[in-house]
């Protein structure tokens, strides 16, 4: 019998939002062309590996801080898990999805992974994202959290 494809919770996605007088804005990050960086020039949300012994929530908070320098005012579990097949390791990676709200005047800095960060209206952010899963997830973000909180679902989805 051959090898069995592994399935594991391996990464997190975090959609970073800020309120403005004109409505919510979403942060988009462009991957830089540094040596060994995957998909240079592609636009994405905050995305990162779960370290050994780390929970997805801890990873989400760490990755937002590392990739943007931001500390969320509130963090939500989007109640959505993405999946993709990593052919090089014959693994199905599961990706819990989170939403981080930051203060209105907050500016992001870029890490060594990215060379540009922009705040965009959600529709413009969706068009900018390179990964279709990010465009689809942003629809859920707006559906659940478009008013700035999760309404009747807040007690279940709010992490901190």
N, C-alpha and C positions, 0 to 999 in steps of 0.2 A: 504494500500500500504506500502511496506517495505522501509527500508532505501535506499538512493541513494548513490552509490559509488562516493566519491569525487575525483576530478582531480585537482592537483595544482602543480605549479612550486615550488619544495621543496628543491632541491639540485643543486650543480654544480659539474662537473668534469673538472679538469684542467690538461692538459698534459704539463709537464715542459721539455723543450728541451734546449740543449746547443750545440754550434758548437765546433767541434774539428778538427784537421788536417785530421783525418780519416773519417769525416762526422758527422752528427748529432748524439747525444746521448739523450736517454729519461730517465727520473728519474722514478724509481720504488720504492715503499715504502712497507715494510712488517708490517702488523698490529701486535701490541704487545699483550701479554697475560695478560694485566692489568685487574683488576676486572671490569666487565661490558662491556668490549670491545668486539664488535662483530667480528666474523670470525678471531680469533687469528691465526697468521701464514699465512694468505692470503696476496697476493701481489696485489697492486693497484696503481692507479695514485692518485693525490691529489683529494680529494672528501670532500664535506662538506655541511652542512645545511644552507639554506638561513634564516637569522634571520628576525624577524618582521621589516618591514620598509626598508629592505636592498634590493638593486637590485642584480641581478645575477652577474653583472660586479664587484660590490663592494665585493660580497661574494667571487668571484674568487680571487681577489687581497688579501683579508684578509686570505683566507684559504691557499694560497701559502705561505704567510708570517708566519702564525701560524704553519703549518705542516712542513715547511722546513727552515724557516728563510731567504728565498730568496725574493728579490724584482725584478720582471720582468723588463727587458729592454724594451720589447714589449709584448703586450697582443693582441691576436686575438680571435674573435668569430669564431668558426669552422663552423657556420651555420648548426649545427646539434643538435637535441634535442633527448635525450634518454628517454625512459619511462619504468617503472617497477611497478608491482603491490605489494603493501605492505599489505599482508593479515591481519596482526594484527590490522591495523587501517582501513581496507577496503578502501584503497586509491590508486589511480594511481598517482605515483610521476613522474613529468617531470623534466628532468635534462639537462639544457643547457650546452654545451661543449665548453671549451676554450683551447687555447694553449698559454703558457707563454714561451718566449725565455729569457734565462739568459746568462750572459757572459761566455766565454769559460772556465775560470779557477775556476768558481764558485763551491763551495762544499755545499751540503745540510746538515743541522742538522736534527735530528728527534725530533718530539714532543712526548708528553705522549701517543699518539695514536699508534705510530709506534716504532719499536725497531731496524729498519735497513733501510738504504737508499742506493741505488746503481744506478750508471749511466751505461746504457747498450746501445748497438747498437739497433736500433728499432726492428729488427727481434728477438733479444734475449729478449727485453722488452715485446714484444707481447707474446712470449712463457711463460714468467714469470707471466703475469697478470692472476689472478684467475677468473675474470669476463669476459665472452665472449664479452660483449658490449665494453669493453675496448680494446680488440684485434681488433674488427671491427672498432672502432673509430680511432685507431692508423693508420689504412689504409687510412682513410680520411685525417688525419693529414699529412701524408707523401705525399699524392696525391696533396694536396693544398699548403702545406708549406715546402715540402721537400727540396726546394732550399734555405730556410732560410727566405723567405718572401712569400706573397701571389700573387706576380706577378701582372697580370692584375686585380685581385680581391682585391688587397691591400686596395684601397680606400673604399671598402665596409666592409671588414672583420677586419681591424685593429682597435682596440679599443683605445689603447694608446701606 
